[in-house]
Amino acid sequence: MFTRPVTSGTMQKNKKKGPLFDIAQFLLLLAIIFWFFSRSVEDMGYHWQWYQIPRYLYTFDDAGFVAGPLLHGLGVTMQISAVSLVFAFSIGLITALLRLSNSAPGKVVARLYLEISRNTPLLIQLFFLYFVMGPILGLDRFWAAVLALSLFEGAYASEIFRSGIVSVEKGQWEAAHSLGLSYKHAYRLVVIPQAIRRVLPPLASQAISLIKDSALVSTIAVYDLTMATQALISETFLTFELWFTVALMYLVITIILSFLVSSLEKRLSSPYRMDLSF
């Protein structure tokens, strides 16, 4: 079987069509959609008031920079998302290891958790944890939101981790055992580092999904970005301006996260950075 040689021209073309090219295409599509939407809004007689938006983001007084309601809400959203992301990936990895273990009770518990989390809506889980389990466990709004997001996203992350672990070649296990490594050390030093490199892209997508799903925490009165926007809309009636601003804020966050993951993926794929033991 013959393969086509990779020429320098092909490599340069591939470099040009990188993440920046994809982002430019997405922004162009977003601009076209925004133009069509603005035209339809103008036909309804809606008057844009973009000049009022900056004061809801930030203001300056004698003390200097003061964050507005939208930035305060964004801070709460990022805090919930960051804590939930750590817990979700931890739960996902533990669940994946239980499903791959020889423990029958561990497999049953993991399977039961996956079926319940993946087959019920996040909103129902959020209400159940806050209104039912919250008073029993002493959870406030913040930690109920974190727990609901962690359990929901952790179920999907577990399948990502499991597929990555299963994809590691059998020869890697044999090489680890031939060196005298136990199953625990083989997982920690050989298998999991290789699996993480392979599952970084889907894990990044899951992290972006978690950030977007965090908008639902406003339903239990967590003053995140979505709830701050709803409160401002009820006061100012700047519906389209505020929602477009919030959409742009979420877009910036997800693009930054995508760049960070892409950079990390390149570092991990480098032949000079293969030591990932922890």
C-alpha positions as CSV (number, residue, x, y, z in Angstrom):
1,M,0.0,0.0,0.0
2,F,1.4,3.3,-1.1
3,T,0.9,6.6,0.7
4,R,1.0,10.0,-0.8
5,P,4.1,11.9,0.3
6,V,3.5,15.1,2.3
7,T,5.0,18.0,0.5
8,S,5.9,21.3,2.0
9,G,3.1,22.9,0.0
10,T,0.6,20.5,1.6
11,M,2.0,21.2,5.1
12,Q,1.7,25.0,4.5
13,K,-1.9,24.6,3.4
14,N,-2.7,22.5,6.5
15,K,-1.1,25.2,8.7
16,K,-3.2,27.8,7.1
17,K,-6.4,25.9,7.9
18,G,-5.8,25.8,11.6
19,P,-8.0,26.9,14.5
20,L,-7.8,30.5,13.5
21,F,-9.3,29.7,10.1
22,D,-12.2,27.8,11.7
23,I,-12.8,30.6,14.1
24,A,-12.8,33.1,11.3
25,Q,-15.4,31.0,9.4
26,F,-17.6,30.7,12.5
27,L,-17.4,34.5,13.2
28,L,-18.3,35.2,9.5
29,L,-21.3,32.9,9.9
30,L,-22.3,34.6,13.1
31,A,-22.1,38.0,11.5
32,I,-24.3,36.9,8.6
33,I,-26.9,35.5,11.1
34,F,-26.7,38.7,13.1
35,W,-27.3,40.8,10.0
36,F,-30.4,38.8,9.0
37,F,-31.7,38.9,12.6
38,S,-31.1,42.6,12.9
39,R,-32.9,43.2,9.6
40,S,-35.9,41.3,10.9
41,V,-35.8,43.2,14.2
42,E,-35.7,46.5,12.4
43,D,-38.8,45.5,10.4
44,M,-40.6,45.1,13.8
45,G,-39.6,48.7,14.7
46,Y,-37.0,47.7,17.4
47,H,-34.5,50.4,18.2
48,W,-31.0,49.1,19.1
49,Q,-29.4,50.6,22.3
50,W,-26.0,49.2,22.3
51,Y,-24.6,52.3,24.0
52,Q,-26.2,51.2,27.3
53,I,-24.5,47.8,27.5
54,P,-21.0,48.9,28.7
55,R,-22.3,50.2,32.0
56,Y,-23.7,46.8,32.8
57,L,-20.3,45.3,32.2
58,Y,-18.1,47.8,34.1
59,T,-18.0,51.3,35.4
60,F,-15.3,53.7,36.7
61,D,-15.7,55.7,39.9
62,D,-13.3,57.4,42.3
63,A,-12.0,53.9,43.4
64,G,-11.3,52.9,39.9
65,F,-12.7,49.9,37.9
66,V,-16.0,48.5,39.2
67,A,-17.4,45.3,37.7
68,G,-21.0,45.5,36.6
69,P,-23.8,42.9,37.0
70,L,-22.8,40.9,33.9
71,L,-19.2,40.5,35.0
72,H,-20.3,39.6,38.6
73,G,-22.6,36.9,37.0
74,L,-19.7,35.7,34.8
75,G,-17.5,35.3,37.8
76,V,-20.1,33.1,39.5
77,T,-20.5,31.1,36.3
78,M,-16.8,30.5,36.0
79,Q,-16.4,29.6,39.6
80,I,-19.2,27.0,39.4
81,S,-17.9,25.7,36.0
82,A,-14.3,25.3,37.3
83,V,-15.2,23.5,40.5
84,S,-17.7,21.3,38.6
85,L,-15.2,20.5,35.9
86,V,-12.6,19.1,38.4
87,F,-15.3,17.0,40.2
88,A,-16.8,15.8,36.9
89,F,-13.5,14.6,35.5
90,S,-12.6,12.9,38.8
91,I,-16.0,11.2,39.0
92,G,-15.7,10.2,35.3
93,L,-12.3,8.6,35.8
94,I,-13.3,6.7,38.9
95,T,-16.5,5.5,37.2
96,A,-14.5,4.4,34.2
97,L,-12.0,2.4,36.4
98,L,-14.9,0.8,38.2
99,R,-16.5,-0.4,35.0
100,L,-13.2,-1.9,33.9
101,S,-12.4,-3.5,37.2
102,N,-13.1,-7.1,38.3
103,S,-15.3,-5.9,41.1
104,A,-19.0,-6.9,40.5
105,P,-20.4,-4.5,43.1
106,G,-18.3,-1.7,41.6
107,K,-19.6,-2.4,38.1
108,V,-23.2,-2.5,39.3
109,V,-22.8,0.9,41.1
110,A,-21.1,2.5,38.1
111,R,-23.7,1.2,35.7
112,L,-26.6,2.3,37.9
113,Y,-25.1,5.8,38.2
114,L,-24.5,6.1,34.4
115,E,-28.1,5.0,33.6
116,I,-29.7,7.4,36.0
117,S,-27.5,10.4,35.1
118,R,-27.6,10.0,31.3
119,N,-31.3,9.1,31.1
120,T,-32.7,11.9,33.2
121,P,-32.6,15.7,32.3
122,L,-30.1,17.9,34.0
123,L,-32.9,20.2,35.1
124,I,-34.7,17.4,37.0
125,Q,-31.4,16.4,38.7
126,L,-30.8,20.0,39.7
127,F,-34.2,20.3,41.3
128,F,-33.9,16.9,43.0
129,L,-30.5,17.7,44.5
130,Y,-31.5,21.2,45.7
131,F,-35.1,20.8,46.9
132,V,-34.9,17.1,48.1
133,M,-31.3,16.3,48.9
134,G,-30.2,19.8,49.8
135,P,-32.1,20.1,53.1
136,I,-30.9,16.6,54.1
137,L,-27.3,17.1,53.2
138,G,-27.1,20.8,54.1
139,L,-26.3,21.9,50.6
140,D,-26.7,25.5,49.6
141,R,-27.5,26.7,46.1
142,F,-23.9,26.9,45.0
143,W,-23.0,23.4,46.1
144,A,-26.2,21.9,44.8
145,A,-25.5,23.4,41.4
146,V,-21.9,22.1,41.5
147,L,-23.0,18.6,42.5
148,A,-25.7,18.4,39.9
149,L,-23.3,19.5,37.1
150,S,-20.5,17.2,38.3
151,L,-22.7,14.1,38.4
152,F,-24.4,14.9,35.0
153,E,-21.2,15.7,33.1
154,G,-19.2,13.1,35.0
155,A,-21.4,10.3,33.5
156,Y,-20.4,11.4,30.0
157,A,-16.8,12.0,30.9
158,S,-16.6,8.4,32.2
159,E,-17.4,7.0,28.8
160,I,-14.7,9.2,27.3
161,F,-12.1,8.0,29.8
162,R,-13.2,4.4,29.4
163,S,-12.9,4.5,25.6
164,G,-9.4,6.1,26.0
165,I,-8.2,3.4,28.4
166,V,-9.6,0.6,26.2
167,S,-7.9,2.0,23.2
168,V,-4.4,1.6,24.7
169,E,-2.8,-1.4,23.0
170,K,-2.5,-4.7,24.8
171,G,1.3,-4.6,24.3
172,Q,1.5,-1.6,26.6
173,W,-0.1,-3.7,29.4
174,E,2.3,-6.6,28.7
175,A,5.3,-4.3,28.7
176,A,4.2,-2.8,32.0
177,H,3.8,-6.3,33.6
178,S,7.1,-7.5,32.2
179,L,8.7,-4.6,34.1
180,G,7.2,-5.9,37.3
181,L,4.5,-3.2,37.6
182,S,1.3,-4.0,39.4
183,Y,-2.1,-3.2,37.9
184,K,-2.2,0.0,40.0
185,H,1.1,1.3,38.8
186,A,0.5,0.1,35.2
187,Y,-2.7,2.3,35.2
188,R,-1.0,5.3,36.8
189,L,2.3,5.3,35.0
190,V,1.6,3.7,31.6
191,V,-2.1,3.4,30.6
192,I,-3.8,6.6,32.0
193,P,-1.1,9.0,30.6
194,Q,-1.6,7.6,27.2
195,A,-5.3,7.5,27.4
196,I,-5.4,11.2,28.5
197,R,-3.5,12.2,25.4
198,R,-6.1,10.4,23.2
199,V,-9.2,11.8,25.0
200,L,-8.2,15.4,25.3
201,P,-10.4,16.6,22.3
202,P,-13.6,15.0,23.5
203,L,-12.9,16.1,27.1
204,A,-12.5,19.6,25.8
205,S,-15.9,19.4,24.1
206,Q,-17.4,18.0,27.4
207,A,-15.9,21.0,29.3
208,I,-17.5,23.4,26.9
209,S,-20.8,21.6,27.3
210,L,-20.5,21.9,31.0
211,I,-19.9,25.7,30.8
212,K,-23.0,26.1,28.6
213,D,-25.1,23.7,30.8
214,S,-24.2,25.9,33.8
215,A,-26.8,28.4,32.6
216,L,-29.5,26.1,34.1
217,V,-28.3,26.9,37.7
218,S,-30.2,30.1,37.4
219,T,-33.4,28.0,37.9
220,I,-32.5,27.5,41.6
221,A,-31.7,31.3,42.1
222,V,-28.0,31.1,41.7
223,Y,-26.9,34.6,40.6
224,D,-24.9,33.5,37.6
225,L,-24.5,35.2,34.2
226,T,-27.9,33.9,32.9
227,M,-29.8,35.1,36.0
228,A,-28.0,38.5,36.0
229,T,-29.1,38.9,32.4
230,Q,-32.7,38.0,33.1
231,A,-32.8,40.5,36.0
232,L,-31.3,43.3,33.7
233,I,-33.8,42.5,31.0
234,S,-36.7,42.8,33.4
235,E,-35.4,46.3,34.4
236,T,-34.2,47.7,31.1
237,F,-36.1,45.7,28.3
238,L,-32.8,45.5,26.4
239,T,-33.6,41.9,25.4
240,F,-31.6,41.5,22.2
241,E,-28.6,43.6,23.2
242,L,-28.1,41.8,26.5
243,W,-28.6,38.3,25.1
244,F,-26.2,39.0,22.2
245,T,-23.7,40.3,24.7
246,V,-24.0,37.1,26.9
247,A,-23.7,34.9,23.8
248,L,-20.5,36.7,22.9
249,M,-19.1,36.3,26.4
250,Y,-19.8,32.5,26.3
251,L,-18.2,32.4,22.8
252,V,-15.0,34.1,24.1
253,I,-14.8,31.7,27.0
254,T,-15.2,28.6,24.9
255,I,-12.7,29.8,22.3
256,I,-10.1,30.5,25.0
257,L,-10.7,27.0,26.4
258,S,-10.3,25.5,22.9
259,F,-7.0,27.2,22.4
260,L,-5.7,26.1,25.8
261,V,-6.7,22.5,25.1
262,S,-5.1,22.6,21.6
263,S,-1.9,24.0,23.1
264,L,-1.9,21.2,25.8
265,E,-2.5,18.6,23.1
266,K,0.5,19.7,21.1
267,R,2.7,19.7,24.2
268,L,1.6,16.1,25.1
269,S,2.1,14.9,21.6
270,S,5.7,16.1,21.4
271,P,8.2,13.3,21.5
272,Y,10.3,15.3,24.0
273,R,7.5,15.4,26.5
274,M,6.5,11.8,26.9
275,D,7.0,11.5,30.6
276,L,3.6,12.1,32.1
277,S,3.9,10.1,35.3
278,F,2.2,11.6,38.4
